[in-house]
Amino acid sequence: MVRVAIENPQNERRSLALLTLACLVGAAVLAVFIGSWGVNQNLDSVTLPVAGRTLNQFMAVVLTCIALIVPLTANLYTPKLVTLYVRHPLIVAMLSLLLTSHIICLSLNFIPTRHVLNHVLVSTLVSIYLLVMLGALPFLYGISQFLRPSYFLPMLTKKGIYNLHSLARGKNTAPKKLELFETIDVVTNIALTGMHRGDRQLVLLALQSLHLLLMEIIGSSCSQDQTWRNSKSFFVPGLASEGQDYLTREHVWPEAYVLAQMLKVMEMATKKQHELLAELAGHLVETAQLAAVLQRNEVAELHVMAFNTLMRESVEEKDLRRFQNLCYYYRLLIEAFHENPERMHEATRHLLHYGKLAAKLDLHFGMETVVFDLGELVLSLARHDEPRAVELLQAWAGPLWQDAISQGSTMRKVGWRTLIRLYWEAKALGLEQLTEAVYWRYLSDETIHREQVEMVLDENRELHFEFNDRLMRFAHLSPQAEDLARAFSEEF
């Protein structure tokens, strides 16, 4: 699975905090030094005007930086970032300090120099002056981070999660719901901008953000207060009223909204952007698994539908690489449903359907991929749930392999390689139920069995002939399985 995680903002905040702390400590030390050793050198007439002019210049620099960086970032990605930035504590704190300094300078013109308030304001102004002088570098460094998507996308994600938690607590339901789905739209727009510009890293970051938001929305179903799902619903444009009624009735419209946005991003993917599809498919497997664990059956069904949409598009475009990638993740999706046999079998039926559709539309090697992946699915599932694997073998994989190894089949070699690998890998793992099921149905004729084993051993190698996303050959034998198979082939 392609994994490009969002850069941890904690490390950046820690570095910025340390730099700011060092500057503040320097300002405090300098202030103590001036207070302890300084003498009256006509402070009001000389120093304060200098401080005022310096603060004015810093004010101009700060406003210029904000005026340049914030609109630039907003124009590159989405105008919604302007609202996010102008509320950022770093910008608010610096502008507040500079505004306070100007108010103090103005107030000093009306307060007698010998008044106690004058001395307090002068000391405050000097402190602000030192803070601004020594904090200029951390501020400029911090505001420059706004240009980086790895900085502001976690901010958007955190904001969306905060709004979702507020909804779960039943606070400010209407505005928080609106902000949540506005945030989802903003992240989607950023992903679409990245797709249009060919910026893969930006799209991967945006997909990761949508994934985290979807995980939180699915997980929020465990909270006690779910009244926000019963109020105004949000849907992607174009969704039929019947579909809207169903999603509203089942209270799954938030999950459907995010899934639809993810699919919208993938509509722009080209054959040169397979890693984006792999990232999305990996995310869908994780969220589907979470939905299965939480027994959110409707949400799990929506995930299967999303996978089916991607599979159909890959078949229609005759994109074998995309089809093979999706078959791999579809296998993981089916395995995630092993606690729900009915859904597991239904998803397997869908995978077989798209394999047959690929063969019908002349997507070469499409059906072969399904045959191999069903073998891998049965073996992988048997490692932690052997009875379910045997059920899958008898209900779906077995009949397909029987057709594959029949006389006159164009996939005879593929079918035998899959069966041989499944049998000997299961035997190496000590999976007796699966081994018996495969043996008595397909391999009881030792002459044919030994002949097929010898053919597999002659061509056995772990790596594929070409460098691709799978990397490994579909039906290679592991060293343990190879030793057992070789000992069997050498018996007389």
ZIKATA-V100634 format. One line per field, one symbol per residue. ss: DSSP state (A for helix, B for strand, O for the rest). burial: # if it has 16 or more other ideal C-beta (glycine too) atoms within 10 Angstrom, else .. A space follows every 10 residues. Layout:
ss = ???
burial = ???
This chain:
ss = OOOOOOOOAA AAAAAAAAAA AAAAAAAAAA AAAAAAAOOO OOAAAAAAAA AAAAAAAAAA AAAAAAAAAA AAAAAAOOOA AAAAAAOOAA AAAAAAAAAA AAAAAAAAOO OOOOOAAAAA AAAAAAAAAA AAAAAAAAAA AAAAAAAOAA AAAAAAAAAA AAAAAAAAOO OOAAAAAAAA AAAAAAAAAA AAAAAAAOOA AAAAAAAAAA AAAAAAAAAA AAOOOOAAAO OOOOOOOOOO AAAAAAAAAO OOAAAAAAAA AAAAAAOOOO OOOAAAAAAA AAAAAAAAAA AAAOOOAAAA AAAAAAAAAA AAAAAAOOOA AAAAAAAAAA AAAAAAOOOO AAAAAAAAAA AAAAAAAAAA OOOOOAAAAA AAAAAAAAAA AAOOOAAAAA AAAAAAAAAA AAAAOOOOOO OAAAAAAAAA AAAAAAAAAO OAAAAAAAAA AAAOOAAAAA AAAAAAAAOO OOBOOOOOOO OBOOOOOOAA AAAAAAAAAO OO
burial = .#...#..#. .#...#..## ..#...#... #......... ......##.. ##..#..##. .#..##..## ..##..##.# #..##..#.# #..#..##.. #..##..#.. #......#.. ##..##.### #####..##. .##.##..## #######.## #.##.###.. ..#..##.## ########## #####...## .######### ########## #......##. ..###..... ......##.# ########## ###.##..#. ..######## ########## ##...#..## ####.###.# #.###...## .######### ########.. ..###.##.# ##.##.###. ..#.###### ########## ##..##.### ###..###.# #..##..... #.######## #########. #..##.##.. .##.....## .##..#...# ........## ..#####... ##.##..##. ..
